[in-house]
């Protein structure tokens, strides 16, 4: 009889222990080496919070600076490099994102991580990554399994994060920037879309709602700050435009109404941008820019933004960035005039993205290149005296298709 009475108590204790163990925060998934996007864009660490509560959560990668977070009232915390676009409700009902800071996940070796909150602590050794595979924990064990990035469920927290990035303070990151619903024959109807963000976006996930298929097949993406034209007859459009290197995508748009119509751009089933026109918008055969509501015919190009920085398009011409989009980086030159025997030219770059820094000669040819790491915020030496002759030269800074070029002078 005693045994019969003791066993339920022991069993109940086991349940209490298990309940406590599962309620403690723990590392759930790591994605150190994405294949379809850059590490800066795709890396993440997922932490399961469940119903545990504490004032703060602390995370540390090896001997790096401890990351501290006010306790999020969610079930998941996803750590990423770029949190500027995570604050919108589309991210997830059960997840919130935090910043990885300057931490970069190793691609070629094991890594050690620990977290603590209140009386709870979790310490793990993450196995050596495999390209394009997330590393997922098996229950509460120290075992891990590799999951291909293409098989991560579409409703995962990472997909929710991408959905949240479709909106930036109310402005869509992938947007319609030009519509030609009644062009003069033989030019076919076409629509211009623009990636106004600093991340590559998967075209297979986007479509014009209720019109044709997706904007691309598996693996296709639109690069940061890149422009693309969409038409149901790309061959005729390229011939009519006479611009050989502009990017085009074939999509069965159907016919666009000449008198009154609309287009909705969807990510999955979520509308991320919409355009409407009627007789009062523009007179045929003109097209228009939905951002200004005015007549426009600048295929593949975007205007300079209010901050005076232009994006670099496929056609070697400046592209247009609407003033609601800030530049993906800020920079400062130590001087725009350097002498052959004087102090070295230095550039300070501040950005949440890796920035390509290049030195161009007077003819615009690149003679030197380097990459400034994200969040480095340091002065970088530019060897202008070594690579440029006396006269004019240029400094180029770029992220994706976004580029800013500034002139410098080299004196004897």
Phi, psi and omega in degrees: 000322179299318180298321180296329180279326183285321184303314179299324179295314179299319180296319179297319177299321178298320179295319179298316180298315181296319179298317179296318183297318182287336182281339179291145177293147179207155176293134184245319186203144176233143176228083188276336190222070179294150183256328185274342178224172180289160178302320182299326182275326191252343182297143173202160173233127181250131180239130178270129183255329182054224186258007179293150179226140176205171178285322185217160174233135182239136181230137179222132174259111180050235183259014182287172180301137180292134176266126182245137181226137168296143188299120180278137181274058181221175179269341182224146171237122180247118181267127183225173180278323184246104181259002185296338184249015186263357190274007184261154190297343184286350185302298176183149176287335186246008184220156176221153180248153178227171186266138172281352182062229181267006181288130174243127183287129180297141180260346190229015180204169173293160177218151182248133182226149172214154176220155176209149179202122183058232180271001183264145174212143176227130181229127184225154169248114183273129182296165179301128185293159170240138184303130176077012183235133173280151180251111188248134180286144178264101179057226178262008185279179174264014179267151183227151176233150181262133182237124180298139183298331180285346180256002175295129185306144181296339179262018180291168180297325181294322177292323176296324177297317179297320179298320180296331182283352176291344179240134180229092182062031180094350180258124182295140180283323170255118189224161174272124184245352177199137180230128176238089186271347180213057182291162179286132180298147010267014180292130178282164176297146179207158181227138178257132174239155187219130176273102184271017183246173178264016178235150174287138182246134183286115184293336179293343181269353184247150177200163170275117186309129177065017178223109172063200183261200182286167182280355179191171178264178182304131179095343178283142178214160173254124187291161177306131176060034179256148179251144180216141176259140181242132180205158176275353179221080186291328181295313180293325180293317179297320179295316182292323181283326181070026178245100190292330188254016176282145183278129179236151176226133180273120178221135179283083183285343189076200180259135177269129184294130182286334186267311182205132182194180180206159174225140174235129179262125185244143166253106190065240178254007182261128178283124180250343175202151179214150183224141178226144176216158175212192183299330183277355182289295174213163177266135177298144011264022182287151170259180183214160176261115182297337181287331181248339184075013184248163178302140182206141172211079179225065185300124177084004183239150175230143179295161171292146180277176181296337180274001174080019179247136183250156176258150187265120182265182181294339191256020177064017178245162180292143178253166186261133174236124184291149187299341180285353178255115177289159176296148181285359177205161172235147182212163178213133178265142176295330177191155174257003176231122179233154177247154183302326183252009183265194181293150181292148175284136179230148179231132175256124183242132175238121182196154173271002179240159169292129183247128176278122180249126184225155177247126182245143177280185185296339179267003180084011179273136181285127181244349179200146181213146175211166178241125177268119184295148178302142176065013181287320176050047182234159174283129182247132179283130178247118186282060182296320181296329183279323189256347182246147173274178179293132181132213185268143173217181183218147171252128179245132174235133184211150170227118184059234179267005181268126184219142171233134181236131180231139183276149175226164178237134177252121179255164179300000000 
